């Protein structure tokens, strides 16, 4: 099932519709695995947010392999155009 990205919160958090369901919880915030973009106030924050916005806002993503909830966000693998979203952010990749 696909989810439409309705808002980019920052470079590595966004809202989807419809809401996801996992572990008897629901929500609309998603935090992709595989990369960690700068937080607000850090160098590169706006660049990362703009990149995420341009890439997936209004587009359909697939959520796979949920790991946990962190600050109300579902931490999971995110795919856009059958490619892991983290692949689009090599400058922020994590292990």
Secondary structure, 3 states (H helix, E strand, C coil): CEEEEEEEEECCEEEEEEEEEECCEEEEEEEECCECCCCCCCCCHHHHHHHHHHHHCCCEEEEEEEEEEECCEEEEEEEECCEEHHHHCHHHECC
